[in-house]
Amino acid sequence: MKAIRVARYGGPEELRLAEIPLPRPAAGEALVRVHAVGVNFADIYFRNGAARMPVPFPFTPGIEGAGVIEAVGDGVGELNVGDRVAYATRSVGSYAEYHVVGAAQLVPLPKEVSFEEAAAIILQGLTAHYLLHEFYQVGRGSTVLVHAAAGGMGLLLVQWLKHMGARAIGTVSTVEKAEVAREAGADHVILYTKQDFAEEAKKVTGGAGVDYVIDGVGKTTFTKNFDALKTRGWATVFGMASGPADPVVPNSLMTKSLTISGGALFNYTSARPEMLGRAQAVFQGLREGWLKLRIDRTFPLSQADEAHRLLEGRQTVGKLLLKTGN
């Protein structure tokens, strides 16, 4: 089968198309014939060595995909050959024509959801759900600041916040991205490359600050979040697009009684019923029409390097996909 391989840490040029043996599923696993692959910042971290859980070389990157079950190992009873599925998994390997995935991590696809839609939303949709339901209790009238509001993750968060009756403030890097965030429903958009986002957040809240900050950017934003938060506000960091956030002195949180949390998707989908419940909420949002996808571009598997260059260079609006040709 064709697969992207990484033989050493480095830039996008280390993503190289190769022919490798077709894998076989072991007990509790399924072989998925991959149709579409979601491209994520986590893939960049695995490629450049920043991932918290590095894998041995050579490896095939990718933790998100959608396709059809081709074969199952022993003990797999819930899923069958021919089932349409999507997945977001800890184990890399989705930048390939076939991927062996733990059956417990596979989500059955509703017939109305395409492979492309599934690969564009499964990881970020599940992430948006836990970020909005597991930490600060977002409700009608809450004010929430979302960083990188025009990215695939940010657009889902903004739409979900509006569905929940919250006020969404988004930060973006360009005027073009600001318009995209507004189209998604953002009440206020801050151009952080030209404005102090903390000061702007306080202006639009009458000086009080926001209730909750959701931060997937990390280093260039996280410490400043504390200025944007109201007294007894909450910030959650779930990514590091600009690098790991700087250390924080715990006692510095006392002045405004702030709360910080860190989120990683796989801690909130480790139980299958929990994962399926979150997925059901995501698919319901798509079905009802209040949750809409924005797919920026789709590349063939052979152009995975170009997809990484665009994502790493913050040149995308919405989600990037790879197609395998299956």
Secondary structure as UniProt FT lines:
FT   STRAND          2..6
FT   HELIX           12..14
FT   STRAND          16..19
FT   TURN            27..28
FT   STRAND          29..39
FT   HELIX           41..48
FT   STRAND          64..72
FT   TURN            74..75
FT   TURN            81..82
FT   STRAND          84..88
FT   STRAND          98..102
FT   HELIX           103..105
FT   STRAND          106..108
FT   TURN            111..112
FT   HELIX           115..133
FT   TURN            140..141
FT   STRAND          143..146
FT   TURN            149..150
FT   HELIX           152..163
FT   TURN            164..165
FT   STRAND          167..172
FT   HELIX           175..184
FT   STRAND          188..191
FT   TURN            192..194
FT   HELIX           197..204
FT   TURN            205..207
FT   STRAND          210..215
FT   TURN            219..221
FT   HELIX           222..228
FT   STRAND          229..237
FT   TURN            241..242
FT   HELIX           250..253
FT   TURN            254..257
FT   STRAND          259..262
FT   HELIX           265..267
FT   HELIX           272..288
FT   STRAND          295..300
FT   HELIX           301..303
FT   HELIX           304..312
FT   TURN            313..314
FT   STRAND          318..323
//
